[in-house]
Amino acid sequence: MLEMELEDYIKRQLLQDGSIESIPHDLDLIGTGILNSLKIMELITYIENVQQVQFMESEILFENFNSISSITKLLNRR
């Protein structure tokens, strides 16, 4: 999954208000309030469905979903 795909999904599905035009891939998504625990679970479900992967419980950590870059790194390790 490419970083741009993640950015588009976050903007389109999780923000929905169009308030952010672009998300830097190293932006702290949790610290800025873009992602919270519910939105992280929505994002995980989306990634699992699109990528046909299943995250292990040990992978579901805030640090792995803190930025678009960290999510991409997690996926690339698989």
Biopython code that builds the backbone (N, CA, C, O; Angstrom):
import numpy as np
from Bio.PDB.StructureBuilder import StructureBuilder

atoms = [
    (1, "MET", "N", (0.855, -1.174, 0.000)),
    (1, "MET", "CA", (0.000, 0.000, 0.000)),
    (1, "MET", "C", (0.895, 1.229, 0.000)),
    (1, "MET", "O", (1.813, 1.348, 0.811)),
    (2, "LEU", "N", (0.620, 2.111, -0.895)),
    (2, "LEU", "CA", (1.412, 3.320, -1.026)),
    (2, "LEU", "C", (0.986, 4.386, -0.027)),
    (2, "LEU", "O", (-0.160, 4.417, 0.423)),
    (3, "GLU", "N", (1.923, 5.248, 0.306)),
    (3, "GLU", "CA", (1.628, 6.338, 1.243)),
    (3, "GLU", "C", (0.495, 7.222, 0.725)),
    (3, "GLU", "O", (-0.339, 7.685, 1.503)),
    (4, "MET", "N", (0.463, 7.458, -0.587)),
    (4, "MET", "CA", (-0.595, 8.313, -1.151)),
    (4, "MET", "C", (-1.972, 7.672, -0.986)),
    (4, "MET", "O", (-2.953, 8.379, -0.759)),
    (5, "GLU", "N", (-2.061, 6.354, -1.096)),
    (5, "GLU", "CA", (-3.331, 5.658, -0.886)),
    (5, "GLU", "C", (-3.819, 5.848, 0.546)),
    (5, "GLU", "O", (-5.001, 6.097, 0.781)),
    (6, "LEU", "N", (-2.903, 5.731, 1.490)),
    (6, "LEU", "CA", (-3.259, 5.940, 2.895)),
    (6, "LEU", "C", (-3.704, 7.374, 3.133)),
    (6, "LEU", "O", (-4.709, 7.618, 3.802)),
    (7, "GLU", "N", (-2.954, 8.320, 2.585)),
    (7, "GLU", "CA", (-3.314, 9.728, 2.743)),
    (7, "GLU", "C", (-4.705, 9.993, 2.176)),
    (7, "GLU", "O", (-5.521, 10.654, 2.819)),
    (8, "ASP", "N", (-4.978, 9.486, 0.983)),
    (8, "ASP", "CA", (-6.290, 9.691, 0.361)),
    (8, "ASP", "C", (-7.408, 9.095, 1.209)),
    (8, "ASP", "O", (-8.450, 9.724, 1.390)),
    (9, "TYR", "N", (-7.199, 7.890, 1.727)),
    (9, "TYR", "CA", (-8.218, 7.256, 2.555)),
    (9, "TYR", "C", (-8.473, 8.068, 3.823)),
    (9, "TYR", "O", (-9.623, 8.300, 4.195)),
    (10, "ILE", "N", (-7.414, 8.491, 4.473)),
    (10, "ILE", "CA", (-7.567, 9.265, 5.709)),
    (10, "ILE", "C", (-8.323, 10.560, 5.437)),
    (10, "ILE", "O", (-9.228, 10.920, 6.190)),
    (11, "LYS", "N", (-7.962, 11.255, 4.375)),
    (11, "LYS", "CA", (-8.647, 12.516, 4.044)),
    (11, "LYS", "C", (-10.105, 12.269, 3.670)),
    (11, "LYS", "O", (-10.990, 12.997, 4.119)),
    (12, "ARG", "N", (-10.359, 11.264, 2.863)),
    (12, "ARG", "CA", (-11.691, 11.013, 2.315)),
    (12, "ARG", "C", (-12.632, 10.380, 3.332)),
    (12, "ARG", "O", (-13.787, 10.791, 3.443)),
    (13, "GLN", "N", (-12.154, 9.389, 4.073)),
    (13, "GLN", "CA", (-13.035, 8.618, 4.942)),
    (13, "GLN", "C", (-12.983, 9.002, 6.415)),
    (13, "GLN", "O", (-13.998, 8.938, 7.108)),
    (14, "LEU", "N", (-11.824, 9.395, 6.891)),
    (14, "LEU", "CA", (-11.699, 9.645, 8.324)),
    (14, "LEU", "C", (-11.847, 11.113, 8.683)),
    (14, "LEU", "O", (-12.281, 11.438, 9.788)),
    (15, "LEU", "N", (-11.495, 12.000, 7.771)),
    (15, "LEU", "CA", (-11.659, 13.430, 8.050)),
    (15, "LEU", "C", (-13.008, 13.920, 7.552)),
    (15, "LEU", "O", (-13.744, 14.566, 8.298)),
    (16, "GLN", "N", (-13.338, 13.628, 6.322)),
    (16, "GLN", "CA", (-14.627, 13.894, 5.696)),
    (16, "GLN", "C", (-15.042, 15.354, 5.645)),
    (16, "GLN", "O", (-16.006, 15.677, 4.950)),
    (17, "ASP", "N", (-14.370, 16.238, 6.339)),
    (17, "ASP", "CA", (-14.792, 17.638, 6.327)),
    (17, "ASP", "C", (-13.992, 18.480, 5.343)),
    (17, "ASP", "O", (-14.265, 19.667, 5.170)),
    (18, "GLY", "N", (-13.013, 17.870, 4.705)),
    (18, "GLY", "CA", (-12.211, 18.588, 3.720)),
    (18, "GLY", "C", (-11.318, 19.656, 4.308)),
    (18, "GLY", "O", (-10.832, 20.527, 3.587)),
    (19, "SER", "N", (-11.095, 19.599, 5.616)),
    (19, "SER", "CA", (-10.327, 20.648, 6.286)),
    (19, "SER", "C", (-8.835, 20.576, 5.991)),
    (19, "SER", "O", (-8.121, 21.565, 6.158)),
    (20, "ILE", "N", (-8.367, 19.427, 5.561)),
    (20, "ILE", "CA", (-6.943, 19.261, 5.276)),
    (20, "ILE", "C", (-6.779, 18.844, 3.823)),
    (20, "ILE", "O", (-7.342, 17.844, 3.380)),
    (21, "GLU", "N", (-6.004, 19.624, 3.098)),
    (21, "GLU", "CA", (-5.782, 19.344, 1.683)),
    (21, "GLU", "C", (-4.676, 18.320, 1.475)),
    (21, "GLU", "O", (-4.745, 17.494, 0.564)),
    (22, "SER", "N", (-3.656, 18.378, 2.325)),
    (22, "SER", "CA", (-2.509, 17.490, 2.199)),
    (22, "SER", "C", (-2.027, 17.110, 3.596)),
    (22, "SER", "O", (-2.038, 17.929, 4.516)),
    (23, "ILE", "N", (-1.610, 15.866, 3.737)),
    (23, "ILE", "CA", (-1.104, 15.389, 5.020)),
    (23, "ILE", "C", (0.358, 14.991, 4.837)),
    (23, "ILE", "O", (0.652, 14.047, 4.103)),
    (24, "PRO", "N", (1.274, 15.697, 5.491)),
    (24, "PRO", "CA", (2.675, 15.267, 5.427)),
    (24, "PRO", "C", (2.790, 13.840, 5.964)),
    (24, "PRO", "O", (2.171, 13.504, 6.973)),
    (25, "HIS", "N", (3.562, 13.020, 5.307)),
    (25, "HIS", "CA", (3.611, 11.606, 5.652)),
    (25, "HIS", "C", (4.296, 11.326, 6.979)),
    (25, "HIS", "O", (4.203, 10.215, 7.500)),
    (26, "ASP", "N", (4.985, 12.322, 7.536)),
    (26, "ASP", "CA", (5.603, 12.152, 8.852)),
    (26, "ASP", "C", (4.826, 12.881, 9.955)),
    (26, "ASP", "O", (5.288, 12.944, 11.095)),
    (27, "LEU", "N", (3.661, 13.426, 9.628)),
    (27, "LEU", "CA", (2.833, 14.151, 10.599)),
    (27, "LEU", "C", (2.320, 13.202, 11.679)),
    (27, "LEU", "O", (1.894, 12.088, 11.374)),
    (28, "ASP", "N", (2.358, 13.636, 12.931)),
    (28, "ASP", "CA", (1.840, 12.861, 14.060)),
    (28, "ASP", "C", (0.310, 12.862, 13.986)),
    (28, "ASP", "O", (-0.335, 13.809, 14.435)),
    (29, "LEU", "N", (-0.261, 11.809, 13.424)),
    (29, "LEU", "CA", (-1.707, 11.732, 13.208)),
    (29, "LEU", "C", (-2.489, 11.627, 14.511)),
    (29, "LEU", "O", (-3.626, 12.093, 14.593)),
    (30, "ILE", "N", (-1.893, 11.025, 15.516)),
    (30, "ILE", "CA", (-2.568, 10.872, 16.801)),
    (30, "ILE", "C", (-2.457, 12.163, 17.608)),
    (30, "ILE", "O", (-3.450, 12.644, 18.153)),
    (31, "GLY", "N", (-1.266, 12.714, 17.682)),
    (31, "GLY", "CA", (-1.039, 13.948, 18.437)),
    (31, "GLY", "C", (-1.824, 15.134, 17.911)),
    (31, "GLY", "O", (-2.202, 16.021, 18.677)),
    (32, "THR", "N", (-2.073, 15.155, 16.599)),
    (32, "THR", "CA", (-2.832, 16.255, 16.001)),
    (32, "THR", "C", (-4.337, 16.018, 16.060)),
    (32, "THR", "O", (-5.122, 16.898, 15.706)),
    (33, "GLY", "N", (-4.736, 14.836, 16.505)),
    (33, "GLY", "CA", (-6.160, 14.538, 16.614)),
    (33, "GLY", "C", (-6.794, 14.022, 15.333)),
    (33, "GLY", "O", (-8.003, 13.795, 15.293)),
    (34, "ILE", "N", (-6.001, 13.833, 14.289)),
    (34, "ILE", "CA", (-6.553, 13.291, 13.045)),
    (34, "ILE", "C", (-7.025, 11.860, 13.277)),
    (34, "ILE", "O", (-8.090, 11.466, 12.802)),
    (35, "LEU", "N", (-6.230, 11.085, 14.009)),
    (35, "LEU", "CA", (-6.615, 9.718, 14.359)),
    (35, "LEU", "C", (-6.827, 9.601, 15.859)),
    (35, "LEU", "O", (-6.080, 10.163, 16.660)),
    (36, "ASN", "N", (-7.861, 8.858, 16.215)),
    (36, "ASN", "CA", (-8.078, 8.453, 17.601)),
    (36, "ASN", "C", (-8.251, 6.936, 17.577)),
    (36, "ASN", "O", (-8.126, 6.326, 16.515)),
    (37, "SER", "N", (-8.529, 6.330, 18.693)),
    (37, "SER", "CA", (-8.577, 4.866, 18.731)),
    (37, "SER", "C", (-9.650, 4.296, 17.800)),
    (37, "SER", "O", (-9.425, 3.265, 17.166)),
    (38, "LEU", "N", (-10.796, 4.941, 17.709)),
    (38, "LEU", "CA", (-11.859, 4.463, 16.822)),
    (38, "LEU", "C", (-11.442, 4.575, 15.358)),
    (38, "LEU", "O", (-11.646, 3.646, 14.576)),
    (39, "LYS", "N", (-10.863, 5.703, 14.995)),
    (39, "LYS", "CA", (-10.428, 5.895, 13.611)),
    (39, "LYS", "C", (-9.273, 4.969, 13.252)),
    (39, "LYS", "O", (-9.154, 4.541, 12.104)),
    (40, "ILE", "N", (-8.424, 4.657, 14.226)),
    (40, "ILE", "CA", (-7.352, 3.696, 13.970)),
    (40, "ILE", "C", (-7.956, 2.332, 13.655)),
    (40, "ILE", "O", (-7.482, 1.645, 12.749)),
    (41, "MET", "N", (-8.981, 1.932, 14.377)),
    (41, "MET", "CA", (-9.620, 0.645, 14.106)),
    (41, "MET", "C", (-10.281, 0.643, 12.729)),
    (41, "MET", "O", (-10.234, -0.368, 12.028)),
    (42, "GLU", "N", (-10.892, 1.753, 12.331)),
    (42, "GLU", "CA", (-11.460, 1.859, 10.983)),
    (42, "GLU", "C", (-10.362, 1.730, 9.933)),
    (42, "GLU", "O", (-10.536, 1.052, 8.920)),
    (43, "LEU", "N", (-9.241, 2.381, 10.182)),
    (43, "LEU", "CA", (-8.108, 2.329, 9.258)),
    (43, "LEU", "C", (-7.546, 0.910, 9.171)),
    (43, "LEU", "O", (-7.224, 0.438, 8.081)),
    (44, "ILE", "N", (-7.428, 0.238, 10.296)),
    (44, "ILE", "CA", (-6.941, -1.142, 10.312)),
    (44, "ILE", "C", (-7.864, -2.039, 9.491)),
    (44, "ILE", "O", (-7.393, -2.855, 8.699)),
    (45, "THR", "N", (-9.157, -1.893, 9.676)),
    (45, "THR", "CA", (-10.129, -2.688, 8.915)),
    (45, "THR", "C", (-9.981, -2.439, 7.422)),
    (45, "THR", "O", (-9.993, -3.381, 6.630)),
    (46, "TYR", "N", (-9.843, -1.184, 7.037)),
    (46, "TYR", "CA", (-9.650, -0.832, 5.628)),
    (46, "TYR", "C", (-8.385, -1.486, 5.077)),
    (46, "TYR", "O", (-8.423, -2.123, 4.024)),
    (47, "ILE", "N", (-7.273, -1.332, 5.779)),
    (47, "ILE", "CA", (-6.001, -1.895, 5.308)),
    (47, "ILE", "C", (-6.095, -3.415, 5.202)),
    (47, "ILE", "O", (-5.646, -3.998, 4.215)),
    (48, "GLU", "N", (-6.673, -4.054, 6.208)),
    (48, "GLU", "CA", (-6.791, -5.512, 6.169)),
    (48, "GLU", "C", (-7.620, -5.973, 4.976)),
    (48, "GLU", "O", (-7.291, -6.976, 4.342)),
    (49, "ASN", "N", (-8.682, -5.255, 4.669)),
    (49, "ASN", "CA", (-9.535, -5.627, 3.538)),
    (49, "ASN", "C", (-8.853, -5.382, 2.201)),
    (49, "ASN", "O", (-8.904, -6.232, 1.312)),
    (50, "VAL", "N", (-8.222, -4.240, 2.053)),
    (50, "VAL", "CA", (-7.592, -3.881, 0.779)),
    (50, "VAL", "C", (-6.329, -4.692, 0.533)),
    (50, "VAL", "O", (-6.094, -5.158, -0.582)),
    (51, "GLN", "N", (-5.529, -4.860, 1.555)),
    (51, "GLN", "CA", (-4.245, -5.543, 1.414)),
    (51, "GLN", "C", (-4.325, -7.053, 1.654)),
    (51, "GLN", "O", (-3.340, -7.768, 1.472)),
    (52, "GLN", "N", (-5.496, -7.531, 2.062)),
    (52, "GLN", "CA", (-5.664, -8.957, 2.359)),
    (52, "GLN", "C", (-4.632, -9.437, 3.389)),
    (52, "GLN", "O", (-3.997, -10.479, 3.222)),
    (53, "VAL", "N", (-4.489, -8.645, 4.452)),
    (53, "VAL", "CA", (-3.583, -8.988, 5.544)),
    (53, "VAL", "C", (-4.376, -9.028, 6.840)),
    (53, "VAL", "O", (-5.487, -8.503, 6.920)),
    (54, "GLN", "N", (-3.809, -9.642, 7.826)),
    (54, "GLN", "CA", (-4.397, -9.665, 9.160)),
    (54, "GLN", "C", (-3.328, -9.201, 10.139)),
    (54, "GLN", "O", (-2.288, -9.844, 10.282)),
    (55, "PHE", "N", (-3.583, -8.088, 10.812)),
    (55, "PHE", "CA", (-2.617, -7.600, 11.785)),
    (55, "PHE", "C", (-2.645, -8.476, 13.026)),
    (55, "PHE", "O", (-3.707, -8.905, 13.479)),
    (56, "MET", "N", (-1.472, -8.732, 13.565)),
    (56, "MET", "CA", (-1.379, -9.432, 14.838)),
    (56, "MET", "C", (-1.649, -8.410, 15.944)),
    (56, "MET", "O", (-1.394, -7.217, 15.781)),
    (57, "GLU", "N", (-2.155, -8.887, 17.042)),
    (57, "GLU", "CA", (-2.457, -8.001, 18.165)),
    (57, "GLU", "C", (-1.223, -7.207, 18.586)),
    (57, "GLU", "O", (-1.330, -6.039, 18.961)),
    (58, "SER", "N", (-0.062, -7.836, 18.524)),
    (58, "SER", "CA", (1.181, -7.173, 18.931)),
    (58, "SER", "C", (1.578, -6.031, 17.992)),
    (58, "SER", "O", (2.400, -5.191, 18.359)),
    (59, "GLU", "N", (1.006, -5.989, 16.789)),
    (59, "GLU", "CA", (1.305, -4.920, 15.833)),
    (59, "GLU", "C", (0.408, -3.699, 16.018)),
    (59, "GLU", "O", (0.722, -2.613, 15.531)),
    (60, "ILE", "N", (-0.694, -3.878, 16.715)),
    (60, "ILE", "CA", (-1.662, -2.793, 16.864)),
    (60, "ILE", "C", (-1.251, -1.925, 18.048)),
    (60, "ILE", "O", (-1.784, -2.030, 19.153)),
    (61, "LEU", "N", (-0.285, -1.069, 17.765)),
    (61, "LEU", "CA", (0.275, -0.133, 18.735)),
    (61, "LEU", "C", (0.165, 1.270, 18.166)),
    (61, "LEU", "O", (0.275, 1.462, 16.955)),
    (62, "PHE", "N", (-0.051, 2.255, 19.036)),
    (62, "PHE", "CA", (-0.123, 3.638, 18.566)),
    (62, "PHE", "C", (1.104, 4.013, 17.744)),
    (62, "PHE", "O", (0.985, 4.711, 16.737)),
    (63, "GLU", "N", (2.279, 3.555, 18.165)),
    (63, "GLU", "CA", (3.508, 3.932, 17.460)),
    (63, "GLU", "C", (3.522, 3.432, 16.016)),
    (63, "GLU", "O", (4.170, 4.042, 15.166)),
    (64, "ASN", "N", (2.823, 2.340, 15.722)),
    (64, "ASN", "CA", (2.767, 1.829, 14.354)),
    (64, "ASN", "C", (1.763, 2.576, 13.484)),
    (64, "ASN", "O", (1.787, 2.448, 12.260)),
    (65, "PHE", "N", (0.884, 3.351, 14.103)),
    (65, "PHE", "CA", (-0.148, 4.083, 13.371)),
    (65, "PHE", "C", (-0.053, 5.581, 13.623)),
    (65, "PHE", "O", (-1.020, 6.316, 13.427)),
    (66, "ASN", "N", (1.112, 6.021, 14.056)),
    (66, "ASN", "CA", (1.334, 7.416, 14.414)),
    (66, "ASN", "C", (1.443, 8.342, 13.209)),
    (66, "ASN", "O", (1.138, 9.531, 13.305)),
    (67, "SER", "N", (1.875, 7.802, 12.083)),
    (67, "SER", "CA", (2.018, 8.616, 10.869)),
    (67, "SER", "C", (1.803, 7.729, 9.655)),
    (67, "SER", "O", (1.820, 6.502, 9.756)),
    (68, "ILE", "N", (1.602, 8.353, 8.523)),
    (68, "ILE", "CA", (1.462, 7.596, 7.283)),
    (68, "ILE", "C", (2.742, 6.812, 7.023)),
    (68, "ILE", "O", (2.690, 5.667, 6.573)),
    (69, "SER", "N", (3.879, 7.415, 7.302)),
    (69, "SER", "CA", (5.163, 6.724, 7.110)),
    (69, "SER", "C", (5.287, 5.500, 8.008)),
    (69, "SER", "O", (5.762, 4.455, 7.563)),
    (70, "SER", "N", (4.866, 5.614, 9.269)),
    (70, "SER", "CA", (4.984, 4.470, 10.181)),
    (70, "SER", "C", (4.043, 3.336, 9.776)),
    (70, "SER", "O", (4.375, 2.164, 9.949)),
    (71, "ILE", "N", (2.880, 3.676, 9.242)),
    (71, "ILE", "CA", (1.949, 2.649, 8.764)),
    (71, "ILE", "C", (2.553, 1.928, 7.561)),
    (71, "ILE", "O", (2.489, 0.703, 7.463)),
    (72, "THR", "N", (3.133, 2.696, 6.657)),
    (72, "THR", "CA", (3.771, 2.115, 5.472)),
    (72, "THR", "C", (4.929, 1.207, 5.868)),
    (72, "THR", "O", (5.094, 0.128, 5.298)),
    (73, "LYS", "N", (5.727, 1.635, 6.835)),
    (73, "LYS", "CA", (6.839, 0.795, 7.311)),
    (73, "LYS", "C", (6.319, -0.517, 7.896)),
    (73, "LYS", "O", (6.891, -1.581, 7.656)),
    (74, "LEU", "N", (5.241, -0.435, 8.657)),
    (74, "LEU", "CA", (4.636, -1.641, 9.223)),
    (74, "LEU", "C", (4.224, -2.599, 8.110)),
    (74, "LEU", "O", (4.488, -3.799, 8.193)),
    (75, "LEU", "N", (3.591, -2.085, 7.088)),
    (75, "LEU", "CA", (3.145, -2.926, 5.977)),
    (75, "LEU", "C", (4.317, -3.497, 5.187)),
    (75, "LEU", "O", (4.259, -4.635, 4.721)),
    (76, "ASN", "N", (5.366, -2.721, 5.037)),
    (76, "ASN", "CA", (6.536, -3.188, 4.288)),
    (76, "ASN", "C", (7.305, -4.279, 5.023)),
    (76, "ASN", "O", (8.033, -5.053, 4.400)),
    (77, "ARG", "N", (7.149, -4.346, 6.345)),
    (77, "ARG", "CA", (7.817, -5.392, 7.128)),
    (77, "ARG", "C", (7.139, -6.750, 6.960)),
    (77, "ARG", "O", (7.702, -7.775, 7.343)),
    (78, "ARG", "N", (5.977, -6.762, 6.410)),
    (78, "ARG", "CA", (5.207, -8.009, 6.284)),
    (78, "ARG", "C", (5.671, -8.813, 5.110)),
    (78, "ARG", "O", (5.137, -9.892, 4.850)),
]
sb = StructureBuilder()
sb.init_structure("model")
sb.init_model(0)
sb.init_chain("A")
sb.init_seg("    ")
for serial, (resi, resn, name, xyz) in enumerate(atoms, 1):
    if name == "N":
        sb.init_residue(resn, " ", resi, " ")
    sb.init_atom(name, np.array(xyz, "f"), 0.0, 1.0, " ", f" {name:<3s}", serial, name[0])
structure = sb.get_structure()
